[in-house]
Amino acid sequence: MLDADLCWQAVCARDAGRDGQFVFAVHSTGIYCRPSCPARRPKRANVSFHAAPGAAEAAGFRPCKRCSPQGKSPAEQLDALVIAACQLLQHSEPAPTLEQLAARIGLSASHLSRAFKARTGLTPRAWLGAYRRQRLDANLAQADTVLQAALDAGYPGTRALYAQAGALSPAQRRHKGAGETLRYAIAACPLGLLLLAASDKGACALLFGDDEASLCRELGERFAAAELQRDQQGLHGWLQEVIGQIIEPKHAARLPLDLRGTAFQQQVWQALCDIPPGQTRRYGELAEQLGSHARAVARACASNPLGLLVPCHRVIGASGSLTGYRWGVQRKATLLQQEGAPLEP
């Protein structure tokens, strides 16, 4: 049984998350639509709700041509085209230009570029670069030479690998991060256990968990190339600052941060740091602020290695629900309650 009030709220919010759960019919036009339809909202008195397209058609309504409620929405169709574009980038040698890629997909170059960036946070060229770097990192440990790893990852040679100033060289990453040592410490806190890791530049990871083994495992997965050294005494002061922020959010820890991510991820993480304690933002609001897509923002939040210090817990779903959190929704709720943020019942 559909709740008409909740359905109407979803229609007014154009909530794409409710697509597929019901359709709404407009009696004055004889058309039915999906909740996220971009068309102008009708008067509530002219609207009825149906569990499925078939029920709306049985009642005499016809499908909207703009939002295609019977099949994939325009947004879902673009999702599929962007996935196809990613697959072409992965498997085409040499890599196609934007114009060539758009022609293969069946969109204009400008339309593909906008859709691609909205869903991945990157242009096709930047996405291909990130994909190649990911393959390179996976190949370095097993390859006989850096050149072989580069060729297997899709690079024409090794020159581009050394162009990023300040980053570890491929040879260093291949030899388990020679030249970089990360210190870490673990302490009990109101959320269970927390692990804080730091490089020479600042804090690079703050993780929550229930046991030391899983925390150390997660740190090792995130920084597989680095040498990890436990340093409880050296990081004691930073740990106390972090725990102090959990207990009293007004006393925010002021630690130097070593943020490691793509340009888009860092853009999202900076936007998270701009959300004041006691307030929240929806993924869609952040996406609009950054000129991106809610899914891309959500992925960047999920990749955040610095829980609390980069407050991804302050981002909530379109309906006001807490949605997911890498370290558990209950921890997210506790952090928001401590900060005095209003939560949906």
Secondary structure, DSSP 4 states (H G I P E B T S, - for coil): ---HHHHHHHHHHT-GGGBTTBEEEETTTTEEE-TT--SPP--GGGEEEESSHHHHHHTT-EE-TTT-TTS--HHHHHHHHHHHHHHHHHH-SSPPPHHHHHHHHTS-HHHHHHHHHHHHSS-HHHHHHHHHHHHHHHHHTT-SSHHHHHHHTT-SSSGGGG-STTSPPHHHHHTTSTT-EEEEEEEEETTEEEEEEE-SSSEEEEEEESSHHHHHHHHHHHTTTSEEEE-TTTTHHHHHHHHHHHH-TTS-----B---S-HHHHHHHHHHHTSPTT--EEHHHHHHHHTS-HHHHHHHHHT-SBTTTS-GGGEE-TTS-----TT-HHHHHHHHHHHT-----
